[in-house]
Amino acid sequence: MTTAALKPTDARVWPVRRLVLGAIVLLAVASVAWLDLSWRGLLPGRGGWELAGKFFAGALAPAWDYEDRSGLPPDAAPFLAQVAVAMVNTLRIALAAVSLSIVMGLVLGFFACSAWWPEAARSRRGPRLLWFVSRGVMTLLRSVHELIWATIFLAGFGLTPLTAALAIALPYSGTLAKVFAEMCEESPEDTRAAFRAFGANPAQFYLLGLIPRVAAEMCAYALYRFECGLRSAAVLGFLGLATLGHSLAVSFE
């Protein structure tokens, strides 16, 4: 019975997927033709090979000290000490940003999840409007890159760790909220039935029923976002924030 019920749905879904895939292929071919791309452009010239060789040769022979100390003040910190400070700042910013995004993701994910809704609320406009608004906020937050958020907050907070933390936390909170809400939506229905039998309210069911059920998956994804936060914090250093990216930018200059 289940297989027979799924056959009409599959018959409607597969043509749509084929049309979408065909449109993507056509757009890709049109983009290649419009941009006049060629495989020869992937091969570097003689100067490119020489520059790449110098780069990888330098990467295999890192500098453990300043190349030129003539322009440094006498009380300048050692080179490795500055690198260590930049690494600690990068770690602190990433940890603060991801911690804030986890809290925001849990709160926003609560409103973007319909698994805790009572049966009577599923036909009302209020919960559905709240669901659409929450989904829209999630999409807005994660669709703007952290570099854009950092540029916006630089005008208000300047080159401070708060700028970097907020710039990372906002898009990450949208992503975490989306993933957390989908994890709760996919949780088994038996938990909801058990909490409804005990008379639990939606907040109790969300905090004590859904989150513990998917806590392992949430922690695993939060750790992955922390790894991404370390990379983002380092990249934000190229805007002038005191992270590894700033040290790299100064070294390049």
Disulfide bonds with the S-S distance in Angstrom:
none
